[in-house]
Amino acid sequence: MGYRNISISDDVYGLLSGLKRKGESYNAFFLRVFGRKEKKKLTDFAGSWDMTDEEWEKIDKNLKKMWRSWDVRLRQRPFG
């Protein structure tokens, strides 16, 4: 692995120093902040939200109401 030197202003250095964790190298800081994150699939989150049937019914009802409202507004919109 190679290394590169970069120039930054004192202001930027101060900002970075404030964001870096105690004992963390700048290399580790940049990897933590800008490193590639593992992409998760939507199915990875299945079952992670615990709710009652009543809570789900309320959410479902509100979503359907929102979609109906959106559909009506879209149909009323003049095209062309």
CORBELPE-V925129 format. One record per backbone hydrogen bond with DSSP energy under -1.0 kcal/mol. NH is the residue of the N-H (numbers start at 1). CO is the residue of the C=O. If there is no record, write none. Layout:
nh:NH co:CO
nh:NH co:CO
//
This chain:
nh:13 co:9
nh:14 co:10
nh:15 co:11
nh:16 co:12
nh:17 co:13
nh:18 co:14
nh:19 co:15
nh:20 co:16
nh:24 co:21
nh:29 co:25
nh:30 co:26
nh:31 co:27
nh:32 co:28
nh:33 co:29
nh:34 co:30
nh:35 co:31
nh:44 co:41
nh:45 co:42
nh:46 co:43
nh:48 co:45
nh:56 co:52
nh:57 co:53
nh:58 co:54
nh:59 co:55
nh:60 co:56
nh:61 co:57
nh:62 co:58
nh:63 co:59
nh:64 co:60
nh:65 co:61
nh:66 co:62
nh:67 co:63
nh:68 co:64
nh:69 co:65
nh:70 co:66
nh:71 co:67
nh:72 co:68
nh:73 co:69
nh:74 co:70
nh:75 co:71
nh:76 co:72
//
